[in-house]
Amino acid sequence: MPSPAIHAALRAREKKLAVIGLGYVGLPLALEFATCFDVVGFDISASRVEQMRRGEDPSNELPPSAFEGRSITFTADPADLRGAHFFVVAVPTPIDVHKVPDLKPLFGASRFVGQAIKPGDHVVFESTVYPGCTEEDCLPLIESLSGLRAGVDFFYGYSPERINPGDKEHTVRTITKVVSGCSPEVREEVAAVYGEIIDAGVYRASSVKVAEAAKVIENTQRDLNIAFMNELSLIFDRMGIDTKGVLAAAGTKWNFLPFKPGLVGGHCIGVDPYYLTYKSQKIGYTPEVILSGRRINDGVPAFLAKRLVQLLVQADFHLKGARVLVLGVTFKEDVSDIRNSKVAELIHEAQSYALSVDVVDPHASAHEVEEEYGLRLAAAPEGRYEAVVLAVAHRAYKARSAEDLCAHLKPGGVLMDIKGLLDGAPEGFSYWRM
Ligand SMILES: NC(=O)c1ccc[n+]([C@@H]2O[C@H](COP(=O)([O-])OP(=O)(O)OC[C@H]3O[C@@H](n4cnc5c(N)ncnc54)[C@H](O)[C@@H]3O)[C@@H](O)[C@H]2O)c1
């Protein structure tokens, strides 16, 4: 069956587009599509759907105005997907405790598509996966449930998402969108559909696997570059050399890349490389560089906790029960997302040395932090601490001077500046940065 002109049918509102999974990626995408198509926004979480019906973004990224004037129906009922003809899948792709891809959400979404898809329909996956996941793992599920053949009775593509939470400059519309399809004709249809909402234009990848691979290596490259910086920081710290100073000097060369050391948390940079390494190992190649980069980045919280203990001892503090104030717990600055927070790991490590940690964060939800990590967010710092750890570069913390931060410290206290925001501490305090 030739690929029908789905773009034209969506444009004429004869057919509907459905987005499955309305999180950080799916919701902004669905709302953009809803400016020009009739959209069904589906999510398995009834409570999140309720919030979206009220015009609230459960991920706290979009203002209520983003919901205004959009042609979208939010639903948690998979039966509503039967009314759609173009399915976009944007469900999470986490890893499990063994750092193996957890494809349950993706398989769940594929089953919903399998029950709703009809001859001539299209499905496009947006979730970050390893090359081959769409064609080898998801499509067979859709085929078995629908009784339809992929690429023959229904059509498919892959178009990875590149948004960056908290980033108001790089948004759905302003980021070049990579698109792919099961045939050149399908790819053109997919390109036309996305072309309606992407101002930056679409890039046509030569195949679905190329598009899948492109996405996963973007984040792997970033992970590795940060791992290199973290390794440099480990080396230079032992030598008593300031890594920030070294990077500033090296950065004056035209082709030196501007990365910084730090904690690699969240659900993308620290997770996606494992999708690639999993697939690679499955086909008989154990990646050396990628996995060693992951090991270095995963080891940073333990390194920082140990370093904090050394600094406290060097500053003549009694360790057991020493009070530490941690500023920030989200996985990056100016977002409320605490998933895979390496700061939480650092706190647990510090607690294992019998340090007493208070943590504050202007963006994180106290309830989520308690539920996810068993940590109680303090409303505000209380009294004086032996150490202050500046862990997340929230705007509110960037605005504070070293003097101001040291006001939380006892005399001789330690200021640990993980993000390298400051240039030292006032006299009478010790200062350390990565
Ligand atoms: N968040 C980002 O910055 C970002 C950027 C680029 C790519 N990605 C990728 O996009 C994908 C989605 O990530 P996210 O951050 O939007 O996830 P998320 O956790 O914010 O949202 C996922 C949503 O999907 C829903 N869901 C889970 N399983 C479902 C199912 N079987 N059917 C329907 N809905 C289901 C959840 O209830 C939730 O609302 C992932 O593959 C991620 O790696 C994320």
The ligand as a MOL file (V3000), in Angstrom:
LIG
                    3D

  0  0  0     0  0            999 V3000
M  V30 BEGIN CTAB
M  V30 COUNTS 44 48 0 0 0
M  V30 BEGIN ATOM
M  V30 1 N 13.2560 15.3460 29.2350 0
M  V30 2 C 14.1360 15.6760 28.3300 0
M  V30 3 O 14.8070 16.6780 28.4480 0
M  V30 4 C 14.3390 14.8520 27.1130 0
M  V30 5 C 15.0160 15.4400 26.0350 0
M  V30 6 C 15.1830 14.7010 24.8890 0
M  V30 7 C 14.7110 13.3990 24.8340 0
M  V30 8 N 14.0870 12.8360 25.9050 0 CHG=1
M  V30 9 C 13.5760 11.4840 25.7880 0
M  V30 10 O 12.1700 11.5680 25.5840 0
M  V30 11 C 11.5190 10.4620 26.1930 0
M  V30 12 C 10.4720 10.9570 27.1750 0
M  V30 13 O 11.1300 11.6030 28.2340 0
M  V30 14 P 10.4020 12.6120 29.2190 0
M  V30 15 O 11.4710 13.3330 29.9500 0
M  V30 16 O 9.3710 13.3950 28.4840 0 CHG=-1
M  V30 17 O 9.6670 11.5970 30.2110 0
M  V30 18 P 8.6950 11.9890 31.4100 0
M  V30 19 O 9.0030 11.0310 32.4800 0
M  V30 20 O 8.7230 13.4460 31.6620 0
M  V30 21 O 7.2380 11.7330 30.8480 0
M  V30 22 C 6.7630 10.5720 30.4500 0
M  V30 23 C 5.2290 10.5720 30.4740 0
M  V30 24 O 4.8720 9.3480 29.8660 0
M  V30 25 C 3.8560 8.7490 30.6600 0
M  V30 26 N 3.9000 7.3260 30.3820 0
M  V30 27 C 4.7330 6.3990 30.8990 0
M  V30 28 N 4.4810 5.1960 30.3560 0
M  V30 29 C 3.4770 5.3770 29.4800 0
M  V30 30 C 2.7730 4.5330 28.5990 0
M  V30 31 N 3.0780 3.2320 28.5050 0
M  V30 32 N 1.7890 5.0560 27.8500 0
M  V30 33 C 1.4870 6.3620 27.9420 0
M  V30 34 N 2.1040 7.2320 28.7370 0
M  V30 35 C 3.1030 6.7280 29.5070 0
M  V30 36 C 4.1410 9.1740 32.0720 0
M  V30 37 O 2.9730 9.1130 32.8620 0
M  V30 38 C 4.6490 10.6010 31.8720 0
M  V30 39 O 3.6110 11.5380 31.9080 0
M  V30 40 C 12.6260 9.6330 26.8240 0
M  V30 41 O 13.0200 8.6450 25.9170 0
M  V30 42 C 13.7400 10.6250 27.0130 0
M  V30 43 O 15.0070 9.9890 27.0240 0
M  V30 44 C 13.8770 13.5550 27.0440 0
M  V30 END ATOM
M  V30 BEGIN BOND
M  V30 1 1 1 2
M  V30 2 2 2 3
M  V30 3 1 2 4
M  V30 4 1 4 5
M  V30 5 2 4 44
M  V30 6 2 5 6
M  V30 7 1 6 7
M  V30 8 2 7 8
M  V30 9 1 8 9
M  V30 10 1 8 44
M  V30 11 1 9 10
M  V30 12 1 9 42
M  V30 13 1 10 11
M  V30 14 1 11 12
M  V30 15 1 11 40
M  V30 16 1 12 13
M  V30 17 1 13 14
M  V30 18 2 14 15
M  V30 19 1 14 16
M  V30 20 1 14 17
M  V30 21 1 17 18
M  V30 22 2 18 19
M  V30 23 1 18 20
M  V30 24 1 18 21
M  V30 25 1 21 22
M  V30 26 1 22 23
M  V30 27 1 23 24
M  V30 28 1 23 38
M  V30 29 1 24 25
M  V30 30 1 25 26
M  V30 31 1 25 36
M  V30 32 1 26 27
M  V30 33 1 26 35
M  V30 34 2 27 28
M  V30 35 1 28 29
M  V30 36 1 29 30
M  V30 37 2 29 35
M  V30 38 1 30 31
M  V30 39 2 30 32
M  V30 40 1 32 33
M  V30 41 2 33 34
M  V30 42 1 34 35
M  V30 43 1 36 37
M  V30 44 1 36 38
M  V30 45 1 38 39
M  V30 46 1 40 41
M  V30 47 1 40 42
M  V30 48 1 42 43
M  V30 END BOND
M  V30 END CTAB
M  END
